[in-house]
Amino acid sequence: MAKSDLLAAEVTHRLFVGCVVHPASRTQLDVDPYAIVAVDLQSGCITAREVLTNEAEAAAVVTGLTIRYGGPARVSVTQLGPHQFLLPGFIDTHVHASQFGYMGSGYDLPLLDWLSTHTFPEEARFADPAYAAGVYEAAVATYIRYGTTTAVYFATIHTDSCCALVDIVRRRGQRAWVGKVNMDRNSPDTYVETTEESLRETERFVEYVLGNDQASGPPLITPVITPRFVGSCSAPLMQGLAGLADRYDLPIQSHLSENRAEVTWTESLHPECASYTDIYATYGLLRPRSIMAHCVHPQDTELRQLQKHGVGVAHCPNSNFSLISGVADVRRLWRHGLAVGLGTDVAGGCSPSVIDAMRHASLAAKVHIIKQHQEAVDDEACAGCNTKNTINDEVTPLTAGELLYLATLGGAEAMGLATELGNFDVGKSFDALVCDLQPRDSPVVHLRPDEAWATKLEKFIFLGDDRNIRQVFVRGRKIHARGV
Ligand SMILES: O=c1[nH]c(=O)c2nc[nH]c2[nH]1
């Protein structure tokens, strides 16, 4: 090839060479110290994943793939460093972009008081699109920096401000479901809509999102139907929203069974229904691609109903601790066959980080173990059972593999997107993080010589932060790189 042809040739594929970590399933975490992931930069999809045994073999496979993809001028090779690894991008299945401004404050109140004291007054300010854009710009940049490649956003009731959020997410290249919030009852005068307004404005928002997609390939941004929760949505509004979800084939998100006082109040609003979950079922809001946040206090019958309708759950442990809502039990949700992802639930949760959500999920699972130990000790049936870290197969700590699964593939399953996202299977979108355990400015993660990869991953989960996320990719495109 002449030199001028070489210069003109376009790079069509990128190969990542080094340690690759991904959940093959809930029960299998693959950690491959010598592996290659190949990405077609046109489609942003993974075209090959090769698992090797040593560096020499990796070099030979790089050469073979380079020939297959048209030669060195068409292939860019990224060699990961000794403490770097590739991880699927994080999926935050429940986050209020509009609450970013007061995250980290107001945790002395339970849910319903917190909503009326902090949340509704702040969200009412989003009537001003300029104010909204300022908050959304900071929020989206932060979530991306922390490795969230896919976010399921609540915005507010204000359509123009919701459109501003969509524009920001689109410009920054993140994948997202974005929801205009619906509220037509039990809300302050300054932050409420009529039923008709709420439906009309939701349709205007949906048309805006669907009409403005400029990404090549399937859209990165999807409008999501977002009744805030039963307490703030009348039956006609819920029914109307279910109709919009049908008409536009859209996903749905809401809150379910977060706090005991909320459950009691909600059920009192609908004596015609058997339970909180049954209210959503009755008004048509439970289906595949519905995501219900929290599910802290459901009865078994409710979990069976969620499973029957194919609903996914956003587990939001930081929020459940911060608002003292209770502790959702992930293993119980799994036993009922539910798909579960993680939610930061900013600002109920006090961190924008899915790594933090993994840590809190670990603690939440341990609370169930501690509770059972405590009950056993109180019964005097189990003197000394604190010497074990498990009660039985159903009450055990979450492993590092399970935590990484919740943060990635579990979220994709809850969204009904597991054929496209969540790990590095060939054909899926390359939504990925280049993680670095030894960036120059992160003294917290200390590695001993010859630290095993299993230990390195645990340290990433329990000590890591945004400084350990070097690059962020969505559909093969780099959307963030650290300056340091
Ligand atoms: O954690 C929560 N955050 C909210 O904004 C909200 N609204 C209803 N229920 C809610 N729960």
The ligand as a Gaussian input file, in Angstrom:
#p B3LYP/6-31G(d) Opt

LIG

0 1
 O      -36.987000       7.770000      46.604000
 C      -37.933000       8.387000      46.094000
 N      -37.723000       9.550000      45.441000
 C      -38.711000      10.263000      44.876000
 O      -38.475000      11.306000      44.282000
 C      -40.022000       9.714000      44.993000
 N      -41.235000      10.121000      44.562000
 C      -42.110000       9.208000      44.958000
 N      -41.514000       8.218000      45.646000
 C      -40.214000       8.514000      45.680000
 N      -39.172000       7.867000      46.212000

